[in-house]
Amino acid sequence: MHRILCRGGIFIYPWDSKSTNRAGKLRLMYQANPMAMLIEQSAGKAHTCSQRILDIQPEGIHQRVVVILGVANEVDKCLSYEHTETN
């Protein structure tokens, strides 16, 4: 996070292919949400593959999510790759 805030860049933690029943490894409530708050306050973006992290309504204390966060244009570019692969 410090490096992204100081120098720019992107942080991606995709779906864990080893544990297909879990959506990512970072927990929404106390890992993804705090990072998303900091990034969005710094004019960046924080997304899962489908929605903003801060828009997710928690379903449980240990709910896990996919994380894509960083500089806004780089997150947009990453999300565009996801949409071109599925189409």
URPEZI-V820145 format. One line per field, one symbol per residue. ss: DSSP state (@ for helix, = for strand, . for the rest). burial: + if it has 24 or more other C-alpha atoms within 12 Angstrom, else -. A space follows every 10 residues. Layout:
ss->???
burial->???
This chain:
ss->.@@@@@@..= ===....... .....==@@@ @@@@@@@@@@ @..====... .=@@@..... ...==.==== =@@@@@@@@@ @@@@@@.
burial->+--++---++ ++++------ ---++++++- +++-++++++ ---++++++- -+++------ ---+++++++ ++--++-++- -------
